[in-house]
Amino acid sequence: MRFLVRAQIPTEAGNKMVKNPKFLQNLEDYMKKVNTEAAYFFEAGGERTFAFIVNIDRVDMIPTIAEPLFQDIGAKVEFHPVMVLEDLKKALGNPS
C-alpha cells in the first residue's frame, strides 16, 4: 500500500542536520533503503518538512522507515495512506 510519510524537523535539529557534510549522502542512502517512489522538501508550519512516497506491504516495515527519522534527525513523523487516480477510480467502481 502506498503511503505518504511526512517528517517535520524542528528548527534547531534541522540546522544541525544541514550543517552535517554527509547530510545529502545520508538522505540519499535513506531514500534508497526505504525505496522511495517520490520525495518532496518544503516548509510547513515554519519547519523543514520532508514528504516521501513509499510502499508499505507489512506493518513491521514502519519502524524501518520511521526510526531513522526519529533518531537521526529528531523528526515528528506521520504516515498517511494515499491513492493515485487509478486507485480512486477502482475504489469508486469506475475502472476506465
PAZAPA-4460 file (N, C-alpha, C; in steps of 0.05 Angstrom, whole numbers, plus 32768, in hexadecimal, padded with zeros to 4 digits):
% residues 96
    n_x    n_y    n_z   ca_x   ca_y   ca_z    c_x    c_y    c_z   seq   type   mol
   8011   7FE9   8000   8000   8000   8000   8012   8019   8000     1      M     A
   800A   802C   7FF1   8019   8045   7FEE   8013   8058   8006     2      R     A
   8028   8063   8011   8026   8076   8028   8036   808F   8022     3      F     A
   802B   80A5   802C   803B   80BE   802D   8046   80BE   804A     4      L     A
   8060   80BF   804C   806D   80C2   8066   8077   80DE   8068     5      V     A
   806C   80EC   807C   8072   8109   8080   8084   810B   8099     6      R     A
   809B   8118   8095   80AD   811C   80AB   80B2   813A   80AF     7      A     A
   80AC   8144   80C6   80B1   8160   80CC   80C8   8162   80E0     8      Q     A
   80DB   8173   80DA   80F3   8175   80E9   80F4   8190   80F8     9      I     A
   80F5   8190   8112   80F6   81A9   8121   810F   81B9   8118    10      P     A
   810D   81D4   8119   8122   81E5   810F   813E   81DF   8119    11      T     A
   8141   81DC   8133   815B   81D7   813E   8167   81BD   8134    12      E     A
   8157   81A8   8133   8161   818E   8129   8166   8190   810B    13      A     A
   8156   819F   80FD   815A   81A3   80E0   8173   81B2   80DA    14      G     A
   8179   81C6   80EA   8192   81D6   80E5   81AA   81C4   80E8    15      N     A
   81A9   81B3   80FD   81BF   81A0   8102   81C1   818C   80EA    16      K     A
   81AA   8183   80E1   81A8   816F   80CC   81B6   8179   80B2    17      M     A
   81AE   8191   80AA   81B9   819B   8090   81D6   81A4   8091    18      V     A
   81E0   81A8   80A9   81FD   81AF   80AC   820E   8196   80AB    19      K     A
   8202   817E   80AD   8211   8166   80AB   821A   8162   808E    20      N     A
   8235   8160   8089   823E   815D   806D   8234   8144   805F    21      P     A
   822B   8130   806F   8221   8117   8063   8202   8117   8061    22      K     A
   81F6   812E   8067   81D8   812F   8067   81CC   8125   804D    23      F     A
   81D4   8130   8036   81C7   8128   801D   81CC   810B   8016    24      L     A
   81E4   8101   801C   81EA   80E5   8017   81D9   80D3   8029    25      Q     A
   81D7   80DB   8043   81C7   80CC   8056   81A9   80CB   804D    26      N     A
   81A0   80E2   8043   8184   80E4   8039   8180   80D2   8021    27      L     A
   8193   80D2   800F   8190   80C1   7FF7   8191   80A3   7FFF    28      E     A
   81A3   809C   8012   81A4   8081   801B   818A   8078   8028    29      D     A
   817F   808A   8038   8165   8084   8045   8150   807F   8030    30      Y     A
   814E   8091   801D   813A   808F   8008   813C   8075   7FF8    31      M     A
   8155   806C   7FF3   8159   8053   7FE5   8151   803B   7FF7    32      K     A
   8158   803D   8010   8151   8027   8023   8133   8023   8025    33      K     A
   8124   8038   8026   8107   8035   8029   80F8   8034   800E    34      V     A
   8108   8034   7FF8   80FD   8032   7FDD   80E9   8048   7FD8    35      N     A
   80F1   8061   7FDB   80E0   8078   7FD7   80D7   807A   7FBA    36      T     A
   80BD   807D   7FB6   80B2   8081   7F9B   80B5   809E   7F92    37      E     A
   80B1   80B0   7FA6   80B4   80CD   7FA1   80BB   80DA   7FBB    38      A     A
   80C7   80F1   7FB9   80CF   8100   7FD1   80CB   811E   7FCC    39      A     A
   80C2   812C   7FE0   80BD   8149   7FDE   80C8   8156   7FF8    40      Y     A
   80D2   816E   7FF5   80DE   817C   800B   80D3   8198   800B    41      F     A
   80C8   81A1   8022   80BA   81BA   8023   80B8   81C4   8040    42      F     A
   80AE   81DB   8044   80A9   81E7   805E   808B   81E2   8065    43      E     A
   8086   81DA   807D   806A   81D8   8087   806A   81E1   80A4    44      A     A
   8059   81F4   80AB   8058   81FD   80C6   8072   8209   80D0    45      G     A
   8082   8213   80BE   809C   821F   80C6   80B2   820B   80CB    46      G     A
   80AE   81F2   80C3   80C3   81DE   80C7   80C9   81D0   80AD    47      E     A
   80E2   81C6   80AB   80EA   81B6   8094   80D9   819D   8094    48      R     A
   80CF   8196   807C   80BD   817F   807A   80C5   816F   8062    49      T     A
   80C6   8155   8066   80CB   8141   8050   80B1   8132   804C    50      F     A
   80AB   812B   8034   8094   8119   802E   809F   8104   801B    51      A     A
   809C   80EB   8023   80A5   80D5   8013   808D   80C4   800B    52      F     A
   808C   80BA   7FF3   8078   80A7   7FEB   8086   808C   7FEB    53      I     A
   807B   8079   7FFB   8087   805F   7FFE   8071   804A   7FFD    54      V     A
   8079   8032   7FF6   8066   801B   7FF7   806B   800B   8010    55      N     A
   8056   8007   8020   8058   7FF8   8038   8046   7FDF   8036    56      I     A
   8053   7FC8   8033   8044   7FAF   802F   803C   7FA2   804A    57      D     A
   804D   7FA7   805E   8048   7F9B   8078   804C   7FAF   808E    58      R     A
   803D   7FAD   80A3   803F   7FC0   80B9   805A   7FC0   80C7    59      V     A
   8068   7FAA   80C6   8083   7FA9   80D3   8098   7FB9   80C3    60      D     A
   8091   7FC4   80AC   80A3   7FD5   809D   80A3   7FF2   80A8    61      M     A
   808F   7FF9   80B8   808C   8015   80C2   80A5   801D   80D2    62      I     A
   80AE   800D   80E5   80C6   8016   80F4   80DE   801B   80E3    63      P     A
   80E2   800A   80CF   80F9   800E   80BD   80F8   8029   80AF    64      T     A
   80E0   8032   80A9   80DC   804C   809C   80DE   8063   80B1    65      I     A
   80D0   8060   80C7   80CE   8076   80DB   80E6   807A   80EC    66      A     A
   80F2   8065   80F6   8107   8068   810A   811F   8079   8101    67      E     A
   8129   8076   80E9   813F   8088   80E1   8136   80A5   80E2    68      P     A
   811D   80AB   80DB   8114   80C7   80DC   8111   80D0   80F9    69      L     A
   8107   80BF   810B   8106   80C7   8127   8121   80CA   8133    70      F     A
   8132   80B5   8130   814B   80B4   813F   8161   80C5   8133    71      Q     A
   8163   80C6   8118   8179   80D3   810B   8175   80F1   8108    72      D     A
   815B   80FA   8104   8157   8116   80FF   8142   8123   8111    73      I     A
   8138   8113   8125   8125   811F   8138   810A   8127   812C    74      G     A
   8101   8119   8117   80E9   8122   8109   80D0   8118   8117    75      A     A
   80BB   8127   8112   809F   811E   8118   8096   8110   80FF    76      K     A
   808D   80F7   8101   8087   80E6   80E9   806A   80DF   80E9    77      V     A
   805E   80E1   80D1   8042   80D9   80CD   8041   80C7   80B5    78      E     A
   802E   80B4   80B5   8029   80A2   809F   800C   80A6   8095    79      F     A
   8009   80AA   807B   7FEF   80AF   806F   7FEB   809C   8057    80      H     A
   7FD8   808A   8057   7FD3   807A   803F   7FCA   808D   8029    81      P     A
   7FD4   8089   8010   7FCC   809A   7FFA   7FC6   8089   7FE1    82      V     A
   7FB7   8095   7FCF   7FAF   8088   7FB6   7FB7   8099   7F9E    83      M     A
   7FBD   808B   7F88   7FBF   8099   7F6F   7FA3   8098   7F62    84      V     A
   7FA0   80A6   7F4C   7F86   80A8   7F3F   7F7B   808C   7F38    85      L     A
   7F8B   807A   7F2E   7F82   8060   7F27   7F77   8051   7F3F    86      E     A
   7F83   8054   7F57   7F79   8048   7F70   7F5D   8054   7F76    87      D     A
   7F5B   806E   7F74   7F41   807B   7F7A   7F2B   8071   7F67    88      L     A
   7F32   806F   7F4D   7F1E   8065   7F3A   7F15   8049   7F42    89      K     A
   7F28   8038   7F49   7F22   801C   7F51   7F10   801C   7F6A    90      K     A
   7F17   802D   7F7D   7F08   802E   7F96   7EEB   8037   7F91    91      A     A
   7EE7   8049   7F7D   7ECD   8053   7F77   7EBE   8043   7F62    92      L     A
   7ECA   802C   7F5A   7EBD   801B   7F47   7EBD   8025   7F2B    93      G     A
   7ED0   8036   7F24   7ED2   8041   7F09   7EEE   8039   7EFE    94      N     A
   7EF0   8021   7EF2   7F0A   8018   7EE9   7F15   8025   7ED0    95      P     A
   7F08   8039   7EC4   7F11   8044   7EAB   7F2A   8054   7EAD    96      S     A
***
